[in-house]
């Protein structure tokens, strides 16, 4: 299966003191590399923008058009929603917009987050209007291959034909 996977997550609010949070950068790079080693194409603003080193200030239209084009061409969207402190997720406005695009376009969604952290009703309830699988962030930290298994699982469901109810 030749899948295209768009990975979203915080950028702007993951930068402190001019640098991207080290532990989060390591996690995202590991997830991206693991997915690529599995043979899938990855779209990543983190990589494109060099984890905040590339200055995209004032490029609102270009960034939006790029990310929307990636969403239109991807097979699966994965949102990584880490915490900045226990029980408090890092703000990521762009990823929330991307979750809306993914659900609207019918893309399968994987949300990687601390399952004990509170999120908005629209994130927690997204599975009522879209194909969503949630994975505990701690599980992905221990074994990034779990992300590949989740991608394969949601992609397989997305392409399976509906079953004949008579059978």
N, C-alpha and C positions, 0 to 999 in steps of 0.2 A: 504494500500500500504506500503510494507516494504522497504523503501528507504534508500540508503546509500549516505550521503552528505559529500563531501570533501570541507572544508573551507580553503581558502588561504588568505594571506594578509602579510603585512610587518612584519618582525621580526628583522633582523639585523639592519636596519635603523630606527627602532622604539625604539631602545635602546639608551638612553642618560645618561651619568653619571653612567653607570652600571645598570640602571633600565629601564624596559619597560615602555613606556608612560602610565601613569595611566588611563587617559580617554579612550585611545584606548583599553587597557586591559579590562576595565569594559565593553565597547561595545562588544568586541569579546566574552567575557565570557557570556554576556547576550544573544547574538545571538546563541552561542553553546547550552546554557541551554534551550533556547526557542525551538530550533529545536529538542533537545533530549526529551523535555516534550511532543512534538507532536508525539513521538514514532519512530523517525528516528535515525539511527546510524550515528555518526559523526566521520570523520577523521580530525584531527587537529594537525599540527606541533606545533602550539602555545601551546597546552596542553602537547603534547608529550615532547616538549623541555622546558616546564615550563616557557613559556614567556621569553626565553633567559637565564634562570638560569642554564639549563643543558648545559654543555660545549660540543658542537659538532664540535669544531675546529679540522680540519684534517679528519673529517668523511664524506668527500664529496661523496664518492661512496655509503655509507650506507644511507645518507640522500636522495640522488637522487633515489636510488632503492626503499626506503620506500615510498617516495612521488609518484613515478611512479606506484608502486603497488596499492597505494590508488586510483590513477586516473583510473587505469584499472578496479578496482572493484566498483567504485562509480557510482551512477545513475545521480547525479547532481554535478556540480562544482560551488561553490560560491566564488567569489573574492571580498574581502573587500579592497577598495582602498581609504583610508582616506587622508586628507590633513595634512601637517605639519605647514602650514601657509595658509591664505586665497589665493586661486587660485593656490597653489603649493602642488601637491600630494607627499606623502612619497615614496621614491624610494623603489621598491620591485621587484628586478630582478627575484627571484624565482617564484613569482606569475605570472610574465609575461611568464616565461617558462611553468608554469602550464596551463595558458590560451592557449598556443600553443598546449600542449598535449591534453587538453579537446576538442579543436576544431578539432584536427586531429583524435581523437578517437570518435568523434560524440556525446560527452556528452553535454547535455544542460548546458548553462552557465548563471549564474546570476552575474551581476557586481553591487556592491553597492558602489556608489561614489557620490561626490559632482558634480552634473550635470553641474555646471557652471565652473568647473575646466578643463583646457585644458589637454588632454592626447594625446598620439601619434596617428597617423593615423591608425596604426594597432589595437589599442585598440578601438578607436571610430568606425572603420570600420569592426570590427570582426563580427558583425551581418550580413555582406554580404556573409560570408562563413560558419557561424555556427548559431545555435539556441541560441540567446542571449537576455536576458531581463535585462534592466538596472533599478535600483531602486535608488532613491535619498537617500543619506546617512542620511539626516535630517529626512526623513520619518522613516527609521529604528531606528534612535535614539529615536524618539517619540513613536514608536510602533514596537518592535521586531517581533511581530506576522506577520507583513508584509513579513518578510523573509520566514516564513512557507508557507504563501499563494503563494508566488512566486515559491517556490520549488514545491508545489503541481501543480501549473499551468504549469510549464515547463515540469514536469515529466509526466503529463497527456497527453500533446501534443506529447511527445516522444513515448508513448506507444499506442496512438490511431492509428488504421489501416487507410491507405489512403482511401479517399472517392472514390466511383465509380463515374467517371465524367458523366455518363449517367443519374444518379439520379438527 
